[in-house]
């Protein structure tokens, strides 16, 4: 009996100690993909995300006195594994980061029941910008429909698109099909011919059939919605077939330095819209170097840290960090809940002043969110490959969200109707 009592006490003490330990951190799991066909893009993004929080933990003791546990659950970009990771981590998570439009679509209905915010920066289901309908989902700071609109804006700034032909080279995956409603809207309104050319998952590295079709179609422009190995394959084929690179543009996930370095000078002129930009002189980079890299706690390297994707990972974690800090201030507690974080993500105000305070100078455009606006529509820059690196080829552009507000409302209503019962934020006043 004494033995049992001692054991029971020991277990109880261990439980209390463990609880106290857990209370000293905020669990923000990341459904990472460092393996598989998209690993080349996933690795720098995950490194940037991890290094930013490692820097905050080392420099500031976390956020508001709470260390950030940004544990990764490897998905290999597999939707099935992504859902498994979501189920595995949701118990004590205050946020989920799906890192795939396919995974996002699968966990979206779950989070509305589990009351866990989805943070999907620059990806996911575009109508998630409607925060009243999608109260637990955020695609801050810009969505795919923003990207499609800005790309068309940029092209129209070069010449009238009436009578032109635009080939839409896209991954045959939910991600690749996301911009179609806005592209089709613009094609009808502006009088250009849109030619969708899908690339299957097994065709990413060998796109000879797709580029044969492009040669036959002779489009004025090629717009690429690519990811991972597809980007390098497409860029290599474009060079090989002598397609004019200045007429080849991609979404922000198709603007990865490593893909262009494969072709180097031959890729000069290729463009990619982007809501982030690498700035090696930004104070945050020096802090990461000092507190993470020099301490031997980074998986990155000097070349990767100069690129678009590593810096984008930093911005993504900074956005989450702002949501956490906003919630802590509002609710007067460091140990915030998932529901409180939702409020925090709805009340981000990234002014130029705040961006500078965070040491992110020049790395992200200003934006703000609200309970009805879960995207922020920050806009972005058109980046251009100069043969060695990406440089800004435009001033800050802003998406014309009014042009597709009707599509957002329509698709959000369709989703809610198809997934009844679907809880909406009836208290949201804008």
C-alpha positions in Angstrom: 0.0 0.0 0.0 2.8 2.4 0.9 4.5 1.5 -2.4 1.3 2.4 -4.2 0.9 5.7 -2.4 4.5 6.7 -3.2 3.9 5.8 -6.8 0.7 7.8 -7.0 2.4 10.8 -5.4 5.3 10.6 -7.9 2.9 10.4 -10.8 0.9 13.4 -9.5 4.0 15.5 -9.0 5.3 14.5 -12.5 1.9 15.5 -13.9 2.0 18.9 -12.2 5.6 19.5 -13.3 4.8 18.6 -16.9 1.7 20.9 -16.9 3.8 23.8 -15.5 6.4 23.1 -18.1 3.9 23.1 -20.9 2.4 26.3 -19.6 5.7 28.1 -20.4 5.3 27.7 -24.2 2.9 28.3 -27.0 2.5 25.3 -29.3 2.4 26.5 -33.0 2.9 23.2 -35.0 4.0 23.5 -38.6 2.9 20.8 -41.1 6.2 20.9 -42.9 7.4 19.3 -46.1 11.2 18.9 -46.1 10.8 15.7 -48.1 9.1 14.6 -51.4 8.8 16.3 -54.8 8.3 19.8 -53.3 11.2 19.6 -50.8 13.4 22.1 -52.7 10.9 24.9 -52.0 9.8 23.6 -48.6 13.2 23.5 -47.0 14.1 27.2 -47.3 10.6 28.2 -46.3 10.7 26.0 -43.2 14.2 27.1 -42.3 13.1 30.8 -42.4 10.1 30.1 -40.3 12.0 28.1 -37.7 14.9 30.6 -37.5 12.6 33.5 -36.8 11.0 31.8 -33.8 14.4 30.5 -32.7 15.6 34.1 -32.8 12.7 35.4 -30.7 13.1 32.6 -28.2 16.9 33.3 -27.8 16.7 37.1 -27.9 13.4 37.8 -26.2 12.5 34.7 -24.3 9.7 34.1 -26.8 6.7 36.4 -27.2 5.3 38.0 -24.0 7.4 35.7 -21.9 6.1 32.5 -23.6 8.6 30.4 -25.6 7.3 29.4 -29.0 7.3 25.7 -29.8 7.1 25.6 -33.6 7.5 21.8 -33.8 7.3 20.4 -37.4 5.2 17.5 -38.4 6.5 16.2 -41.8 3.9 15.7 -44.5 6.0 15.4 -47.7 3.2 17.6 -49.1 0.9 14.6 -48.9 -2.7 15.5 -48.2 -3.3 12.2 -46.3 -0.2 12.8 -44.1 -1.2 16.4 -43.6 -4.5 15.4 -42.2 -2.8 12.9 -39.9 -0.4 15.6 -38.7 -3.4 17.9 -38.0 -5.1 15.3 -35.9 -1.9 14.5 -34.1 -1.1 18.1 -33.2 -4.5 19.7 -32.7 -4.9 18.7 -29.0 -2.8 21.6 -27.6 -2.2 23.6 -30.7 -3.2 27.3 -30.9 -2.9 27.3 -34.7 -2.4 24.9 -37.6 -0.3 25.7 -40.7 -1.3 23.2 -43.4 1.2 24.2 -46.1 -0.8 22.9 -49.0 -4.1 23.9 -50.6 -5.0 20.2 -50.7 -4.4 19.8 -46.9 -6.1 23.2 -46.3 -9.2 22.1 -48.0 -9.3 18.9 -45.9 -8.7 20.5 -42.5 -10.9 23.6 -43.2 -14.2 22.0 -42.1 -12.4 20.4 -39.1 -11.1 23.7 -37.8 -14.6 25.1 -37.8 -15.6 22.4 -35.4 -12.3 22.2 -33.4 -12.0 26.0 -33.2 -8.4 26.2 -34.3 -7.2 29.0 -36.6 -5.7 27.9 -40.0 -2.8 30.1 -41.0 -2.2 29.7 -44.7 -0.1 32.7 -45.8 -0.4 33.3 -49.5 -2.1 30.0 -50.2 -5.2 27.9 -49.6 -8.8 28.4 -50.6 -9.1 32.0 -51.9 -12.6 32.7 -50.5 -11.1 32.4 -47.0 -10.6 36.1 -47.3 -14.3 36.3 -46.2 -13.7 36.2 -42.4 -17.4 36.3 -41.7 -17.9 32.9 -43.4 -14.5 31.4 -42.7 -14.0 32.6 -39.2 -11.2 30.2 -38.4 -9.2 30.5 -41.7 -6.6 33.1 -42.7 -4.6 33.5 -45.9 -2.7 36.6 -44.8 -1.2 38.8 -46.4 -2.5 38.0 -49.9 -4.4 35.3 -51.7 -4.2 33.5 -55.0 -7.0 35.7 -56.5 -4.9 38.8 -55.5 -1.9 37.2 -57.3 -3.9 36.5 -60.5 -5.3 40.0 -60.5 -1.9 41.7 -60.0 -0.3 39.6 -62.8 -3.0 40.6 -65.2 -2.7 44.2 -64.1 1.1 44.1 -64.8 0.6 42.6 -68.2 -2.1 45.2 -69.1 0.4 47.8 -68.1 2.7 46.6 -70.8 0.1 46.5 -73.6 -3.6 46.0 -74.3 -4.5 42.3 -73.7 -7.4 42.4 -76.2 -6.8 39.7 -78.8 -3.8 38.3 -76.9 -3.3 34.6 -75.9 -2.2 33.7 -72.4 -1.2 30.1 -71.7 -1.9 29.1 -68.1 0.7 26.4 -67.1 -0.5 25.0 -63.8 0.0 22.1 -61.5 -2.9 19.7 -61.9 -3.7 20.0 -58.2 -6.1 22.1 -56.1 -3.3 24.7 -55.8 -2.9 25.0 -59.5 -6.6 25.5 -60.2 -7.2 28.2 -57.5 -6.7 31.3 -59.7 -9.0 30.1 -62.6 -12.2 32.1 -61.5 -10.3 35.4 -61.6 -8.3 34.6 -64.7 -11.5 33.6 -66.5 -13.2 36.7 -65.3 -10.4 38.9 -66.7 -10.2 36.9 -70.0 -13.9 37.6 -70.6 -13.7 41.3 -69.6 -10.4 42.1 -71.3 -10.8 40.0 -74.5 -7.8 37.7 -74.2 -7.8 33.9 -74.9 -6.9 31.9 -71.8 -5.4 28.4 -72.6 -5.1 26.2 -69.5 -2.3 23.7 -69.7 -2.2 21.3 -66.7 1.0 19.5 -65.5 0.4 16.2 -63.7 2.3 15.4 -60.5 4.3 12.7 -62.5 5.0 15.2 -65.3 6.7 17.9 -63.3 10.2 17.1 -64.3 9.4 16.2 -67.9 7.1 18.7 -69.4 7.9 18.1 -73.1 4.3 17.5 -73.9 3.2 20.8 -72.3 5.9 22.8 -74.0 5.1 21.2 -77.3 1.5 22.5 -76.8 2.9 25.9 -75.9 4.9 26.0 -79.1 1.8 25.0 -81.1 -0.4 27.6 -79.4 2.2 30.4 -79.7 0.9 32.4 -76.7 1.9 35.9 -76.1 2.5 35.1 -72.5 2.8 32.1 -70.2 1.6 32.4 -66.6 2.8 29.6 -64.4 1.1 28.4 -61.2 4.0 26.0 -60.3 5.4 24.5 -57.2 8.5 22.4 -56.3 10.0 20.4 -59.1 7.5 21.7 -61.6 9.1 25.2 -61.6 12.6 24.0 -62.4 11.2 21.7 -65.1 9.2 24.5 -66.7 12.0 27.1 -66.6 14.4 24.6 -68.1 12.0 23.8 -70.9 11.3 27.5 -71.6 15.0 28.1 -72.1 15.4 25.0 -74.2 12.5 26.0 -76.5 13.7 29.6 -76.6 10.5 31.0 -75.3 11.0 34.8 -74.5 11.6 34.8 -70.8 10.4 38.4 -70.4 6.9 37.0 -71.3 7.0 34.2 -68.7 5.5 35.1 -65.3 4.7 33.0 -62.2 2.8 33.1 -58.9 4.9 33.8 -55.8 5.6 30.1 -55.3 7.2 30.0 -58.7 9.8 32.6 -57.8 12.4 30.5 -56.2 16.1 31.5 -56.6 17.4 28.0 -56.8 15.1 27.1 -59.8 16.5 30.1 -61.8 20.1 29.5 -60.8 19.8 26.2 -62.8 19.6 28.3 -66.0 21.4 31.4 -64.7 21.8 34.2 -67.3 19.5 32.3 -69.7 16.6 32.9 -67.3 17.0 36.7 -67.4 13.7 38.4 -67.7 11.5 35.8 -65.9 9.1 37.4 -63.5 7.2 36.4 -60.3 4.7 38.3 -58.3 5.6 38.4 -54.6 4.3 39.7 -51.3 7.8 39.3 -49.8 11.3 40.5 -50.7 14.7 39.5 -49.3 16.6 42.3 -47.7 20.0 41.1 -46.4 20.4 44.5 -44.6 17.2 44.3 -42.6 17.9 44.2 -38.8 16.1 40.9 -38.4 18.7 39.2 -40.6 21.5 40.4 -38.2 19.6 39.2 -35.2 19.0 35.8 -36.8 22.7 35.6 -37.6 23.7 36.5 -34.0 21.2 34.5 -32.0 20.6 31.5 -34.3 23.2 31.0 -37.0 26.3 31.8 -34.9 24.9 29.7 -32.1 24.8 26.7 -34.4 21.0 26.4 -34.3 20.1 27.0 -37.9 19.6 24.4 -40.7 20.1 27.1 -43.3 23.2 28.4 -45.1 24.4 31.7 -46.4 23.3 31.3 -50.0 19.8 30.1 -49.0 19.4 33.0 -46.5 19.8 35.5 -49.4 16.9 34.0 -51.3 13.2 34.9 -51.6 11.9 31.7 -49.9 14.0 31.9 -46.8 12.9 35.5 -46.2 9.3 34.6 -46.9 9.5 32.0 -44.2 10.7 34.8 -41.8 7.7 36.9 -42.8 5.2 34.1 -42.3 6.4 33.5 -38.7 6.5 37.3 -38.1 2.8 37.4 -39.1 2.0 34.6 -36.7 4.1 36.4 -34.0 2.1 39.6 -34.5 -1.2 37.7 -34.1 0.1 36.2 -30.9 1.3 39.5 -29.5 -2.0 41.2 -30.5 -4.0 38.6 -28.6 -1.8 38.7 -25.5 -2.2 42.4 -25.3 -6.0 42.3 -25.8 -6.7 39.5 -23.3 -4.0 40.4 -20.7 -2.5 37.0 -20.7 0.7 35.5 -22.2 -0.8 32.0 -22.4 -3.4 32.6 -25.0 -5.9 30.1 -26.4 -6.6 29.2 -30.0 -9.8 31.3 -29.8 -7.9 34.3 -28.5 -5.3 33.8 -31.3 -8.1 34.0 -33.8 -8.9 37.5 -32.5 -5.2 38.4 -32.7 -5.0 37.3 -36.3 -8.0 39.4 -37.0 -6.4 42.5 -35.5 -3.0 42.7 -37.1 -1.9 46.2 -38.2 1.4 45.9 -40.1 2.1 49.6 -40.6 5.5 50.7 -42.0 6.4 51.8 -38.5 5.5 48.4 -37.1 7.4 46.6 -39.9 10.5 48.7 -39.0 10.1 47.9 -35.3 10.2 44.2 -36.1 13.3 44.7 -38.2 11.6 43.7 -41.4 12.4 46.8 -43.4 11.5 46.4 -47.1 10.6 42.7 -46.7 6.8 42.9 -46.7 4.2 45.5 -47.7 2.0 47.1 -45.0 -1.4 45.5 -44.4 -4.1 45.0 -41.8 -6.8 42.5 -41.0 -10.2 42.5 -39.5 -12.9 40.0 -38.5 -14.4 40.3 -42.0 -11.0 40.5 -43.9 -8.9 37.5 -43.2 -6.4 38.2 -46.0 -5.3 41.8 -45.7 -4.7 42.1 -49.4 -1.2 43.6 -48.9 -0.4 43.7 -52.6 3.0 42.8 -53.9 5.9 43.5 -56.2 6.7 42.0 -59.5 10.1 40.5 -59.2 12.4 39.8 -62.1 15.4 37.5 -62.5 18.4 39.5 -63.5 20.6 36.5 -64.3 21.8 36.1 -60.7 19.1 37.1 -58.3 15.5 38.5 -58.1 15.1 42.3 -58.2 12.0 44.5 -58.0 10.6 45.2 -61.4 7.6 47.3 -60.3 6.4 49.6 -57.5 4.1 48.1 -55.0 1.0 46.8 -56.7 -2.4 46.3 -55.1 -5.1 43.8 -56.2 -8.4 45.3 -57.3 -10.4 43.2 -54.9 -13.7 45.0 -55.8 -13.5 43.3 -59.2 -13.9 39.9 -57.7 -15.8 40.6 -54.5 -18.8 39.1 -56.1 -17.0 35.8 -56.8 -15.7 35.7 -53.2 -19.3 36.1 -51.8 -20.6 33.5 -54.3 -18.0 30.9 -53.6 -18.1 31.4 -49.8 -21.9 31.0 -49.8 -21.6 27.9 -52.0 -19.0 26.4 -49.5 -21.1 27.1 -46.5 -24.2 25.6 -48.1 -22.3 22.5 -49.2 -20.9 22.0 -45.7 -24.0 22.5 -43.5 -24.2 23.0 -40.6 -21.6 25.7 -41.1 -21.0 28.2 -38.3 -20.3 31.8 -39.3 -19.3 34.8 -37.3 -22.6 36.6 -36.9 -21.0 39.2 -34.6 -18.6 40.4 -37.3 -19.3 44.0 -38.2 -16.3 44.5 -40.5 
